[in-house]
């Protein structure tokens, strides 16, 4: 890894946007920074089999899609050739550059993560040494793959995307990445993070006031007055639920009120409570409350 980085020393680093402009075709999917400013996710289909990767200022994690394929990677004559399975993961640390060639179906996704974001995630676990990601091609990790699929699925419908859900997925993804595929090591002692009561109340009040609107993890951390990278765990330790699940619980509680005190249709209740649509309302309500909202309304009327 040090050899690879030293060969790229002095070369100009480019952003993911600048690299995207050099590829042979536009991405089929690009995440919206207005919805999800924490990271960038792109999905390509049918680009050129040969790809020159410049020195990037971001780490990027590849999801190999479309079927099994042979991936070849070259750097100054050094070559790696590997068959990668559909759905497998590749990690490319920031500051590296390669020439890639694919023999097989051309479909892949890139998740771009800034080194500063990864370092802040690692600060929750690491003993303080400099963090380095493992350069790894075409490996399987069921948890990373499931989280990656969920992030892709959420970004396919940006108008319906839930920022808090995306932030939670990304946070879990990065923690797994740091724990399993980096030089980070766990601290021998890790104090249990909690929030003072006044900060919990501040966050809860903010959530109640904005239940019908999208809520991002960064919003809640800012209201709390702390770092976004410590907020989730501290909130869960204090409240007993993750920020995302707590918000869903509160939306379900508000839906109960609408169901028992109004004649609003489910799509209207979903909008008023911050659900994407009536299907999202029904699924979430059924999971949290234990019965479907229509049945809840009928039984409430009967009583």
Secondary structure, DSSP 8 states (H G I E B T S, - for coil): -HHHHHHTTTS--B-HHHHHHHSSS--SEE--TTT-TT-EEEEEES--SEEEE--BSEEEEEEE-SS-EEEEEEETTEEEEEEE-TT-EEEE-TT--EEEEEEE--EEEEEEEEHHHHHHHHTTT--SS---B--EEEE--HHHHHHHHHHHHHHTTTTT--HHHHHHHHHHHHHHHHHHSBS----S--------HHHHHHHHHHHHHTTTS---HHHHHHHHTS-HHHHHHHHHHHHSS-HHHHHHHHHHHHHHHHHHH----HHHHHHHHT-SSHHHHHHHHHHHHSS-HHHHHHHHHH-
